[in-house]
Amino acid sequence: MKTIKQIADEIGVSKQAVRNQIANLGLQSSLQKIANRLSIDEKQEALIIEAFFEKPQTEQQKLDKQAERFCVYKHTVPNGKVYIGITSMKPSRRWAMGEGYKANEDFYKDIVDFGWDNIDHRVIASGLMKNDAEIEEDRLILEYKSYLTQRGYNKHFRLLPESQTVAVLRQENEFLKKQIEKLTSALQAEQMLHADTKRLLPPGPDAAETDTPGAGFWARMKRAVTRK
């Protein structure tokens, strides 16, 4: 672990310059405090140093950045859940060894639990304009259903072109309808069986318990079968 001053002295810059890079990289919340001093681990140090040694942008490069290309990526955690995202940055910088996701509490917790190196990281598409990257991101979020807590970590997504969105949601709706129909049919069958069985059973002191198929209900069922 190193302090801001130690890193500043090694690189030959001011402490404020190091603080600025920490802010640009979004690392402030992940730094540890030891003896009232912010401490920087090896991974964080590598990101800060890399940021300092990148070549400064020319005016043309700044203009080019406005039309910058994006990539779409997917993280797959060992538990099977996924996160879909896009970035115009170098992916490793955006990811920051997992520190770039601290704002996403569920994802960050699993990053800590499983370890960044045990998560599969893939760039799905690259060289895309922002609008195309956003469409591909949303398509993948819907495909992997990563907006569902049990499937992934995406908290929100932009809508695809209307026709595609309607088609996907209609498909989801049909699936849910079929599941509800199955559950309803099963419940109705159980209720009918319970009602028919209740009529066949002889009266007993626990007759009131037949309103629900509890212990009394099954005790009377056993007695009735035994008598036969």
Residue pairs with C-beta under 8 A, 6 or more apart in sequence:
1 32
1 34
1 39
1 40
1 41
2 39
2 40
2 45
3 37
3 38
3 39
3 40
4 15
4 18
4 19
4 22
4 37
4 38
4 40
5 15
7 18
7 40
7 45
7 48
7 49
8 14
8 15
8 17
8 18
11 18
11 49
11 52
13 52
17 52
18 48
21 48
21 51
21 52
22 28
22 31
22 40
22 44
22 48
24 51
25 47
25 48
25 51
25 93
25 96
26 96
26 99
26 100
26 102
27 44
27 47
27 48
27 96
27 99
29 102
30 44
30 99
30 102
31 38
31 39
31 40
31 44
32 38
32 39
32 41
33 39
40 48
43 97
43 99
44 99
47 93
47 96
47 97
50 93
51 93
57 65
65 88
67 129
68 88
68 130
69 88
69 126
69 127
69 128
69 129
70 86
70 87
70 88
70 126
70 128
70 129
70 130
70 132
70 133
71 86
71 87
71 88
71 91
71 123
71 124
71 125
71 126
71 127
71 128
71 133
72 84
72 85
72 86
72 123
72 124
72 125
72 126
72 128
72 133
72 136
72 137
72 140
73 84
73 85
73 86
73 87
73 91
73 121
73 122
73 123
73 124
74 82
74 83
74 84
74 85
74 121
74 122
74 124
74 140
74 144
75 82
75 83
75 85
75 95
75 107
75 119
75 120
75 121
75 122
76 82
76 119
76 120
76 122
77 83
77 110
77 111
77 114
77 119
78 114
78 118
78 119
79 110
79 114
81 110
81 146
81 150
81 151
81 152
81 153
82 144
82 146
82 151
82 152
82 153
83 101
83 104
83 107
83 146
83 152
83 153
83 154
84 137
84 140
84 141
84 144
84 146
84 152
84 154
85 94
85 137
86 130
86 133
86 134
86 136
86 137
87 94
88 130
91 121
91 123
94 100
95 101
95 121
97 116
98 108
98 111
98 112
98 116
98 119
101 107
101 108
101 111
102 108
104 153
104 155
106 149
106 153
107 153
110 153
111 119
124 136
124 140
125 133
125 136
128 136
134 158
135 160
135 161
137 157
137 158
138 157
138 158
138 159
138 160
139 160
139 164
140 146
141 147
141 152
141 154
141 157
142 157
142 160
142 168
144 151
144 152
145 151
145 152
146 152
146 153
146 154
147 154
147 155
147 156
147 157
159 165
160 168
194 210
194 213
194 217
197 221
198 210
198 217
200 224
201 210
201 220
201 221
201 224
202 220
202 223
202 224
202 227
204 220
204 223
206 216
206 219
206 220
207 220
208 216
209 215
209 216
209 217
209 220
210 216
210 217
210 220
